[in-house]
Every structure is written in structure tokens, then in C-alpha cells.
């Protein structure tokens, strides 16, 4: 089993884009909800409609959900 503390250290300074993060947490709607609640730290440096999202990888992994 992988040590959670090690994952936290390794992934805390990494990011996922919006689509990858949405795939991991179970969809774009769920990702938006988690970001809105402050459970996933995300930045969108530009206000452009198609601006890239930077979602904290550790936060995303903590809220991973399997899709069936």
C-alpha cells in the first residue's frame, strides 16, 4: 500500500488540467462543485473563456471517484 503522506508530499505541488481532473473526480459538474466548496484548490490565471485550469493534484486524488 502506498503511504498517504508520501503521496501528499509528491503531488501537492503538481497540477492537473480541467479535463483530467474532471475524469478523476467523476465529471465536470462534480469538479466544479468541489472547487466551489474549496475542497479542490484550482487556479485559472486568465479570465478568458478557454483559459487553462490548474487543479491541485493531491486535492483531486483525495476526491477520486470510480465511474461505472
N, CA, C and O atoms as a Tinker XYZ file with bonds, in Angstrom:
   272  protein
     1  N      0.848000   -1.185000    0.000000    73     2
     2  CA     0.000000    0.000000    0.000000    64     1     3
     3  C      0.894000    1.248000    0.000000    63     2     4     5
     4  O      1.930000    1.280000    0.663000    81     3
     5  N      0.487000    2.243000   -0.733000    73     3     6
     6  CA     1.250000    3.484000   -0.826000    64     5     7
     7  C      0.937000    4.368000    0.382000    63     6     8     9
     8  O     -0.220000    4.523000    0.772000    81     7
     9  N      1.972000    4.934000    0.955000    73     7    10
    10  CA     1.816000    5.800000    2.115000    64     9    11
    11  C      1.164000    7.119000    1.690000    63    10    12    13
    12  O      1.654000    7.793000    0.783000    81    11
    13  N      0.068000    7.481000    2.343000    73    11    14
    14  CA    -0.671000    8.696000    2.002000    64    13    15
    15  C      0.185000    9.950000    2.179000    63    14    16    17
    16  O      0.076000   10.886000    1.386000    81    15
    17  N      1.029000    9.979000    3.202000    73    15    18
    18  CA     1.896000   11.138000    3.432000    64    17    19
    19  C      2.874000   11.339000    2.281000    63    18    20    21
    20  O      3.167000   12.471000    1.897000    81    19
    21  N      3.378000   10.236000    1.734000    73    19    22
    22  CA     4.304000   10.328000    0.598000    64    21    23
    23  C      3.572000   10.897000   -0.619000    63    22    24    25
    24  O      4.097000   11.768000   -1.312000    81    23
    25  N      2.372000   10.405000   -0.872000    73    23    26
    26  CA     1.580000   10.929000   -1.990000    64    25    27
    27  C      1.312000   12.416000   -1.817000    63    26    28    29
    28  O      1.407000   13.187000   -2.773000    81    27
    29  N      0.982000   12.812000   -0.608000    73    27    30
    30  CA     0.691000   14.219000   -0.344000    64    29    31
    31  C      1.905000   15.094000   -0.659000    63    30    32    33
    32  O      1.768000   16.149000   -1.277000    81    31
    33  N      3.078000   14.660000   -0.238000    73    31    34
    34  CA     4.307000   15.427000   -0.480000    64    33    35
    35  C      4.614000   15.495000   -1.979000    63    34    36    37
    36  O      4.957000   16.555000   -2.502000    81    35
    37  N      4.488000   14.372000   -2.652000    73    35    38
    38  CA     4.848000   14.299000   -4.069000    64    37    39
    39  C      3.849000   15.071000   -4.947000    63    38    40    41
    40  O      4.250000   15.749000   -5.893000    81    39
    41  N      2.571000   14.967000   -4.638000    73    39    42
    42  CA     1.548000   15.535000   -5.519000    64    41    43
    43  C      1.120000   16.958000   -5.169000    63    42    44    45
    44  O      0.443000   17.599000   -5.972000    81    43
    45  N      1.488000   17.466000   -4.008000    73    43    46
    46  CA     0.973000   18.763000   -3.573000    64    45    47
    47  C      1.410000   19.924000   -4.456000    63    46    48    49
    48  O      0.709000   20.933000   -4.531000    81    47
    49  N      2.563000   19.803000   -5.132000    73    47    50
    50  CA     2.995000   20.903000   -5.999000    64    49    51
    51  C      2.784000   20.587000   -7.480000    63    50    52    53
    52  O      3.331000   21.268000   -8.348000    81    51
    53  N      1.988000   19.552000   -7.766000    73    51    54
    54  CA     1.650000   19.182000   -9.141000    64    53    55
    55  C      0.221000   19.620000   -9.430000    63    54    56    57
    56  O     -0.575000   19.825000   -8.513000    81    55
    57  N     -0.095000   19.760000  -10.713000    73    55    58
    58  CA    -1.451000   20.142000  -11.094000    64    57    59
    59  C     -1.968000   19.260000  -12.224000    63    58    60    61
    60  O     -1.200000   18.663000  -12.979000    81    59
    61  N     -3.282000   19.198000  -12.314000    73    59    62
    62  CA    -3.971000   18.567000  -13.436000    64    61    63
    63  C     -4.778000   19.650000  -14.138000    63    62    64    65
    64  O     -5.219000   20.614000  -13.512000    81    63
    65  N     -4.966000   19.483000  -15.435000    73    63    66
    66  CA    -5.865000   20.355000  -16.174000    64    65    67
    67  C     -7.312000   20.009000  -15.848000    63    66    68    69
    68  O     -7.589000   19.008000  -15.188000    81    67
    69  N     -8.222000   20.842000  -16.313000    73    67    70
    70  CA    -9.644000   20.667000  -16.003000    64    69    71
    71  C    -10.170000   19.307000  -16.441000    63    70    72    73
    72  O    -10.832000   18.624000  -15.659000    81    71
    73  N     -9.889000   18.904000  -17.674000    73    71    74
    74  CA   -10.457000   17.664000  -18.188000    64    73    75
    75  C     -9.920000   16.439000  -17.460000    63    74    76    77
    76  O    -10.679000   15.522000  -17.146000    81    75
    77  N     -8.633000   16.418000  -17.192000    73    75    78
    78  CA    -8.040000   15.292000  -16.461000    64    77    79
    79  C     -8.603000   15.228000  -15.045000    63    78    80    81
    80  O     -8.973000   14.156000  -14.567000    81    79
    81  N     -8.668000   16.374000  -14.379000    73    79    82
    82  CA    -9.216000   16.418000  -13.019000    64    81    83
    83  C    -10.672000   15.966000  -13.009000    63    82    84    85
    84  O    -11.085000   15.227000  -12.116000    81    83
    85  N    -11.448000   16.404000  -13.994000    73    83    86
    86  CA   -12.856000   16.011000  -14.069000    64    85    87
    87  C    -12.991000   14.502000  -14.266000    63    86    88    89
    88  O    -13.867000   13.881000  -13.663000    81    87
    89  N    -12.143000   13.906000  -15.094000    73    87    90
    90  CA   -12.171000   12.453000  -15.285000    64    89    91
    91  C    -11.904000   11.720000  -13.972000    63    90    92    93
    92  O    -12.526000   10.697000  -13.687000    81    91
    93  N    -10.984000   12.243000  -13.183000    73    91    94
    94  CA   -10.595000   11.580000  -11.934000    64    93    95
    95  C    -11.683000   11.694000  -10.869000    63    94    96    97
    96  O    -11.944000   10.727000  -10.153000    81    95
    97  N    -12.322000   12.860000  -10.753000    73    95    98
    98  CA   -13.305000   13.055000   -9.674000    64    97    99
    99  C    -14.717000   12.630000  -10.055000    63    98   100   101
   100  O    -15.602000   12.615000   -9.199000    81    99
   101  N    -14.945000   12.287000  -11.309000    73    99   102
   102  CA   -16.270000   11.782000  -11.670000    64   101   103
   103  C    -17.100000   12.722000  -12.513000    63   102   104   105
   104  O    -18.320000   12.573000  -12.580000    81   103
   105  N    -16.473000   13.678000  -13.152000    73   103   106
   106  CA   -17.209000   14.545000  -14.070000    64   105   107
   107  C    -16.985000   16.020000  -13.798000    63   106   108   109
   108  O    -16.563000   16.418000  -12.712000    81   107
   109  N    -17.279000   16.822000  -14.812000    73   107   110
   110  CA   -17.060000   18.260000  -14.721000    64   109   111
   111  C    -17.963000   18.914000  -13.672000    63   110   112   113
   112  O    -17.534000   19.815000  -12.952000    81   111
   113  N    -19.200000   18.460000  -13.591000    73   111   114
   114  CA   -20.120000   19.040000  -12.600000    64   113   115
   115  C    -19.597000   18.809000  -11.181000    63   114   116   117
   116  O    -19.639000   19.711000  -10.344000    81   115
   117  N    -19.107000   17.602000  -10.918000    73   115   118
   118  CA   -18.573000   17.300000   -9.579000    64   117   119
   119  C    -17.306000   18.111000   -9.320000    63   118   120   121
   120  O    -17.103000   18.602000   -8.209000    81   119
   121  N    -16.455000   18.256000  -10.332000    73   119   122
   122  CA   -15.246000   19.059000  -10.171000    64   121   123
   123  C    -15.606000   20.494000   -9.822000    63   122   124   125
   124  O    -15.037000   21.072000   -8.896000    81   123
   125  N    -16.545000   21.069000  -10.557000    73   123   126
   126  CA   -16.981000   22.454000  -10.271000    64   125   127
   127  C    -17.522000   22.577000   -8.842000    63   126   128   129
   128  O    -17.254000   23.561000   -8.152000    81   127
   129  N    -18.279000   21.577000   -8.411000    73   127   130
   130  CA   -18.833000   21.576000   -7.049000    64   129   131
   131  C    -17.713000   21.534000   -6.007000    63   130   132   133
   132  O    -17.740000   22.290000   -5.036000    81   131
   133  N    -16.735000   20.657000   -6.207000    73   131   134
   134  CA   -15.632000   20.516000   -5.255000    64   133   135
   135  C    -14.769000   21.784000   -5.214000    63   134   136   137
   136  O    -14.326000   22.198000   -4.143000    81   135
   137  N    -14.536000   22.391000   -6.366000    73   135   138
   138  CA   -13.768000   23.646000   -6.413000    64   137   139
   139  C    -14.571000   24.747000   -5.718000    63   138   140   141
   140  O    -14.016000   25.534000   -4.951000    81   139
   141  N    -15.865000   24.801000   -5.986000    73   139   142
   142  CA   -16.728000   25.810000   -5.364000    64   141   143
   143  C    -16.771000   25.702000   -3.847000    63   142   144   145
   144  O    -16.871000   26.715000   -3.154000    81   143
   145  N    -16.696000   24.493000   -3.330000    73   143   146
   146  CA   -16.708000   24.271000   -1.882000    64   145   147
   147  C    -15.328000   24.452000   -1.262000    63   146   148   149
   148  O    -15.182000   24.407000   -0.041000    81   147
   149  N    -14.312000   24.659000   -2.107000    73   147   150
   150  CA   -12.957000   24.833000   -1.601000    64   149   151
   151  C    -12.248000   23.536000   -1.269000    63   150   152   153
   152  O    -11.204000   23.544000   -0.616000    81   151
   153  N    -12.810000   22.414000   -1.718000    73   151   154
   154  CA   -12.201000   21.113000   -1.430000    64   153   155
   155  C    -11.078000   20.791000   -2.406000    63   154   156   157
   156  O    -10.189000   20.000000   -2.092000    81   155
   157  N    -11.112000   21.397000   -3.581000    73   155   158
   158  CA   -10.028000   21.269000   -4.555000    64   157   159
   159  C     -9.535000   22.667000   -4.875000    63   158   160   161
   160  O    -10.298000   23.525000   -5.320000    81   159
   161  N     -8.242000   22.883000   -4.642000    73   159   162
   162  CA    -7.641000   24.175000   -4.964000    64   161   163
   163  C     -7.400000   24.227000   -6.472000    63   162   164   165
   164  O     -6.776000   23.333000   -7.044000    81   163
   165  N     -7.899000   25.276000   -7.097000    73   163   166
   166  CA    -7.742000   25.416000   -8.543000    64   165   167
   167  C     -7.497000   26.880000   -8.878000    63   166   168   169
   168  O     -8.030000   27.784000   -8.234000    81   167
   169  N     -6.682000   27.087000   -9.894000    73   167   170
   170  CA    -6.413000   28.438000  -10.377000    64   169   171
   171  C     -6.725000   28.492000  -11.852000    63   170   172   173
   172  O     -6.513000   27.528000  -12.587000    81   171
   173  N     -7.231000   29.633000  -12.273000    73   171   174
   174  CA    -7.445000   29.920000  -13.684000    64   173   175
   175  C     -6.855000   31.311000  -13.890000    63   174   176   177
   176  O     -7.554000   32.315000  -13.751000    81   175
   177  N     -5.559000   31.368000  -14.223000    73   175   178
   178  CA    -4.839000   32.645000  -14.254000    64   177   179
   179  C     -5.419000   33.698000  -15.187000    63   178   180   181
   180  O     -5.266000   34.894000  -14.938000    81   179
   181  N     -6.084000   33.271000  -16.258000    73   179   182
   182  CA    -6.673000   34.252000  -17.171000    64   181   183
   183  C     -8.184000   34.188000  -17.077000    63   182   184   185
   184  O     -8.747000   33.142000  -16.753000    81   183
   185  N     -8.838000   35.292000  -17.357000    73   183   186
   186  CA   -10.295000   35.326000  -17.318000    64   185   187
   187  C    -10.925000   34.942000  -18.646000    63   186   188   189
   188  O    -12.139000   35.056000  -18.813000    81   187
   189  N    -10.119000   34.492000  -19.585000    73   187   190
   190  CA   -10.639000   34.081000  -20.886000    64   189   191
   191  C    -11.517000   32.850000  -20.732000    63   190   192   193
   192  O    -11.298000   32.020000  -19.850000    81   191
   193  N    -12.511000   32.746000  -21.601000    73   191   194
   194  CA   -13.445000   31.625000  -21.544000    64   193   195
   195  C    -12.716000   30.290000  -21.667000    63   194   196   197
   196  O    -13.068000   29.317000  -21.000000    81   195
   197  N    -11.706000   30.251000  -22.519000    73   195   198
   198  CA   -10.988000   28.992000  -22.729000    64   197   199
   199  C     -9.669000   28.943000  -21.967000    63   198   200   201
   200  O     -8.754000   28.217000  -22.354000    81   199
   201  N     -9.569000   29.714000  -20.884000    73   199   202
   202  CA    -8.344000   29.722000  -20.078000    64   201   203
   203  C     -8.110000   28.385000  -19.398000    63   202   204   205
   204  O     -9.055000   27.705000  -18.997000    81   203
   205  N     -6.847000   28.018000  -19.272000    73   203   206
   206  CA    -6.466000   26.733000  -18.682000    64   205   207
   207  C     -6.665000   26.733000  -17.164000    63   206   208   209
   208  O     -6.372000   27.717000  -16.485000    81   207
   209  N     -7.162000   25.624000  -16.655000    73   207   210
   210  CA    -7.310000   25.426000  -15.218000    64   209   211
   211  C     -6.080000   24.695000  -14.700000    63   210   212   213
   212  O     -5.496000   23.868000  -15.401000    81   211
   213  N     -5.691000   25.007000  -13.467000    73   211   214
   214  CA    -4.618000   24.299000  -12.780000    64   213   215
   215  C     -5.184000   23.798000  -11.457000    63   214   216   217
   216  O     -5.304000   24.564000  -10.501000    81   215
   217  N     -5.533000   22.513000  -11.399000    73   215   218
   218  CA    -6.146000   21.913000  -10.210000    64   217   219
   219  C     -5.079000   21.164000   -9.425000    63   218   220   221
   220  O     -4.325000   20.379000   -9.999000    81   219
   221  N     -5.008000   21.397000   -8.123000    73   219   222
   222  CA    -4.028000   20.749000   -7.263000    64   221   223
   223  C     -4.201000   19.234000   -7.331000    63   222   224   225
   224  O     -5.278000   18.708000   -7.049000    81   223
   225  N     -3.123000   18.538000   -7.709000    73   223   226
   226  CA    -3.184000   17.087000   -7.940000    64   225   227
   227  C     -3.542000   16.308000   -6.678000    63   226   228   229
   228  O     -4.301000   15.341000   -6.746000    81   227
   229  N     -3.008000   16.715000   -5.528000    73   227   230
   230  CA    -3.314000   15.991000   -4.286000    64   229   231
   231  C     -4.793000   16.115000   -3.942000    63   230   232   233
   232  O     -5.428000   15.132000   -3.559000    81   231
   233  N     -5.339000   17.309000   -4.077000    73   231   234
   234  CA    -6.759000   17.512000   -3.795000    64   233   235
   235  C     -7.624000   16.658000   -4.725000    63   234   236   237
   236  O     -8.615000   16.067000   -4.296000    81   235
   237  N     -7.242000   16.600000   -5.993000    73   235   238
   238  CA    -8.007000   15.813000   -6.970000    64   237   239
   239  C     -7.959000   14.329000   -6.608000    63   238   240   241
   240  O     -8.990000   13.656000   -6.621000    81   239
   241  N     -6.782000   13.819000   -6.289000    73   239   242
   242  CA    -6.638000   12.401000   -5.945000    64   241   243
   243  C     -7.436000   12.055000   -4.683000    63   242   244   245
   244  O     -8.021000   10.976000   -4.591000    81   243
   245  N     -7.456000   12.970000   -3.719000    73   243   246
   246  CA    -8.228000   12.723000   -2.481000    64   245   247
   247  C     -9.706000   12.533000   -2.781000    63   246   248   249
   248  O    -10.397000   11.803000   -2.070000    81   247
   249  N    -10.197000   13.190000   -3.833000    73   247   250
   250  CA   -11.629000   13.130000   -4.154000    64   249   251
   251  C    -11.920000   12.284000   -5.386000    63   250   252   253
   252  O    -12.951000   12.451000   -6.038000    81   251
   253  N    -10.991000   11.366000   -5.699000    73   251   254
   254  CA   -11.173000   10.477000   -6.846000    64   253   255
   255  C    -12.407000    9.623000   -6.652000    63   254   256   257
   256  O    -12.738000    9.216000   -5.539000    81   255
   257  N    -13.088000    9.358000   -7.769000    73   255   258
   258  CA   -14.311000    8.556000   -7.718000    64   257   259
   259  C    -14.346000    7.666000   -8.957000    63   258   260   261
   260  O    -14.126000    8.137000  -10.072000    81   259
   261  N    -14.620000    6.399000   -8.759000    73   259   262
   262  CA   -14.724000    5.472000   -9.870000    64   261   263
   263  C    -16.026000    5.686000  -10.620000    63   262   264   265
   264  O    -17.080000    5.885000  -10.017000    81   263
   265  N    -15.942000    5.643000  -11.941000    73   263   266
   266  CA   -17.155000    5.723000  -12.762000    64   265   267
   267  C    -17.516000    4.321000  -13.241000    63   266   268   269
   268  O    -16.646000    3.550000  -13.647000    81   267
   269  N    -18.799000    3.999000  -13.190000    73   267   270
   270  CA   -19.250000    2.683000  -13.638000    64   269   271
   271  C    -20.126000    2.839000  -14.850000    63   270   272
   272  O    -20.615000    1.847000  -15.391000    81   271
